[in-house]
Amino acid sequence: MLVPDTYAANCPTRLVLDRIADKWAVLVLALLAQGPLRFNALRRRIEGVSQKMLSQTLKGLERDGLVRRTAFPTVPVTVEYAITPLGATLAERVELLRDWAEQHIAAVQAAQARYDQAA
């Protein structure tokens, strides 16, 4: 059995890093960590995400075992998304990144302004 090494080009952990480095995946996981939501509720909460992008993100997270999709036999069919236990372990860490971004955005923007002014 191979030992995971994210620095190796062929390491499958890179696929997971691609998923969690995606801003839409981060936002979906953070919201679902608060409780199950339907597709349109997610779309309303995550401003700027297209229907297509949200659908692709949810499918990818479901494939990775991070999100569970449940369809209810109503007319029309009601679909709800919930975080899985595995997804919850990741959401804890993702929430730290989201918090960091909110707390340090002013410093990042100031650094960007200094850099752009010097260039």
Secondary structure, 3 states (H helix, E strand, C coil): CCCCCCCCCCCCHHHHHHHHCCHHHHHHHHHHCCCCEEHHHHHHHCCCCCHHHHHHHHHHHHHCCCEEEEEECCCCCEEEEEECHHHHHHHHHHHHHHHHHHHHHHHHHHHHHHHHHHC
